[in-house]
Amino acid sequence: TGGGNYDTAAAAYPLNALRKPVTAIVTADDKVFDGKTDAVIHITWEQGALVGTDQINTSGLRGAFKDVHAGTNKTVNVTGTVVSDDTAQKYEITIPSTATASILKAEATAPNLTANDRVYDGTAQALVTGGNDANTLYAESKDGVYSATVPTKTDAGTYTVWYKEKGDADHNDSAPQAIQVTVSRKTLAADGTNVELSGGGVRKDTDGRYYCAYDGNEKEPSVIIKDGSAVIPAGEYAVRYSDNRDVGTATVTITSEPGGNYEVGGSVSFEIRQGGAQLTRSPQAKDLTYTGQDQELVTVGAATGGHIEYAVDGGTYSGDIPKAVNAGTYTVSYKVVGDANHADGTTGSVTVTIKPREIVSPKITVSGTYTYDGTPQEPSGAAVTVEDGSTPIPDSEYTLSYRDNIDAGTATVIVTNANGGDYIVSGTATFTIAKASIDPADI
């Protein structure tokens, strides 16, 4: 055709075109363990691998993990069909049969715990209930050491229990949670049934009442409170005493101290009883001789818790020291009379003698004139005085007798002691009997 040296002729040649190979890129999403194998897959293509308006439908593809358990780089099996409207069959499409992804651990389900609020009873008590046996872990703080042991507490107080569920191959531990638990103080009445008193002279009577003897000091016995057979620590309560010095009923008031295991309160009483007044110095008889004046018969006695009273020869008691004037023997009785806080005490008696006064050389005076008349001359009464110095001695203290008292001359008066008086007196004095006158007419 055309110029040149050769002519060309039309001819037909067969063309065998190959399909373009396209391999899909298959990826799978990581998932959180749920006990199932299903997986989410994604299909993408090499950049520019598919051109034009050709469509590939991969909705029929499915992904499934080889097993259900948590792990990394786990095999995901890809199954299903690919539908293509590539009528010209330009592409050779290859879909990988597997992909890889991870099954992440799920969070374990938190246990459903119940606060086990308690009242103090002296024993260790479980703070919570409802855990899942050994799979529930407990701690005293959020970041503390967790243990499967259910926490217990003995003392009263408010406690925080942190807890979580223990994970396994497919689960992480659950997030820590907290619950508050209260062990309340035990309310206990302090009374005569559970309170014991001791010390300070306090003891128990046969009827179970506490008592002590008055001694002038405040009585503060030790206090022991029991809860059954257990002794409550003294730091759990405070003790206050009232009306605890004088005779009567003393009170011990008990109140709780803050922060303990007991709410304890109440009161008990004890009696302060009269002690016996005590004789500390006995009255003693005095060595007395008649003086004509009042004289105290005994020395002063002494007592504690009261005073001494005296009586003479069965008379009326008085606090005054008894006195007497006349010589004689006296019985002085005494007794210890208690005060408001003491009972009456010792009684006794003392025999006291006031001895008569012995006059060795009494002054004896005979007054008057006496004349012979043939009869005895006997001055008496006021005519004879007997004196202790210048003090007249009563005539009841002596008797008079006479000697040489008839004839004219010197006569004697004899003073003899009378028994039982205030004096011991004796002596003599003389007086003159004058001669009688003779009337001449009588001669």
Stockholm file with secondary structure:
# STOCKHOLM 1.0

chainA/1-443         TGGGNYDTAAAAYPLNALRKPVTAIVTADDKVFDGKTDAVIHITWEQGALVGTDQINTSGLRGAFKDVHAGTNKTVNVTGTVVSDDTAQKYEITIPSTATASILKAEATAPNLTANDRVYDGTAQALVTGGNDANTLYAESKDGVYSATVPTKTDAGTYTVWYKEKGDADHNDSAPQAIQVTVSRKTLAADGTNVELSGGGVRKDTDGRYYCAYDGNEKEPSVIIKDGSAVIPAGEYAVRYSDNRDVGTATVTITSEPGGNYEVGGSVSFEIRQGGAQLTRSPQAKDLTYTGQDQELVTVGAATGGHIEYAVDGGTYSGDIPKAVNAGTYTVSYKVVGDANHADGTTGSVTVTIKPREIVSPKITVSGTYTYDGTPQEPSGAAVTVEDGSTPIPDSEYTLSYRDNIDAGTATVIVTNANGGDYIVSGTATFTIAKASIDPADI
#=GR chainA/1-443 SS CCSSSCCCCCCCCCCCCCCEEEECEEEECCEECCSCCEECEEEECCTTSSCTTCCEECTTCEEEESSSSCEEEEEEEEESCCEECCTTCCEEEECCSEEEEEEECEECCCCCCEECCEECCSSCEESEECCCGGGEEEESSTTSCCBSSCCEECSSEEEEEEEEECCBTTEECCCCEEEEEEEECEEEEESTTTEEEEBTTBEECTTSCEEEECCSSCCCCEEEEEETTEECCGGGEEEEEESCSSSEEEEEEEEECTTSSEEEEEEEEEEEECEECEEEECCCBCCEECCSSCEECBCCCEEESEEEEEEETTCCCBSSCCEECSSEEEEEEEEEEECTTEECCCEEEEEEEEECEEESSCEEEECSCEECCSSCCCCCGGGEEEEETTEECCGGGEEEEEESCSSSEEEEEEEEECTTSSEEECEEEEEEEECCCCCGGGC
#=GC SS_cons         CCSSSCCCCCCCCCCCCCCEEEECEEEECCEECCSCCEECEEEECCTTSSCTTCCEECTTCEEEESSSSCEEEEEEEEESCCEECCTTCCEEEECCSEEEEEEECEECCCCCCEECCEECCSSCEESEECCCGGGEEEESSTTSCCBSSCCEECSSEEEEEEEEECCBTTEECCCCEEEEEEEECEEEEESTTTEEEEBTTBEECTTSCEEEECCSSCCCCEEEEEETTEECCGGGEEEEEESCSSSEEEEEEEEECTTSSEEEEEEEEEEEECEECEEEECCCBCCEECCSSCEECBCCCEEESEEEEEEETTCCCBSSCCEECSSEEEEEEEEEEECTTEECCCEEEEEEEEECEEESSCEEEECSCEECCSSCCCCCGGGEEEEETTEECCGGGEEEEEESCSSSEEEEEEEEECTTSSEEECEEEEEEEECCCCCGGGC
//
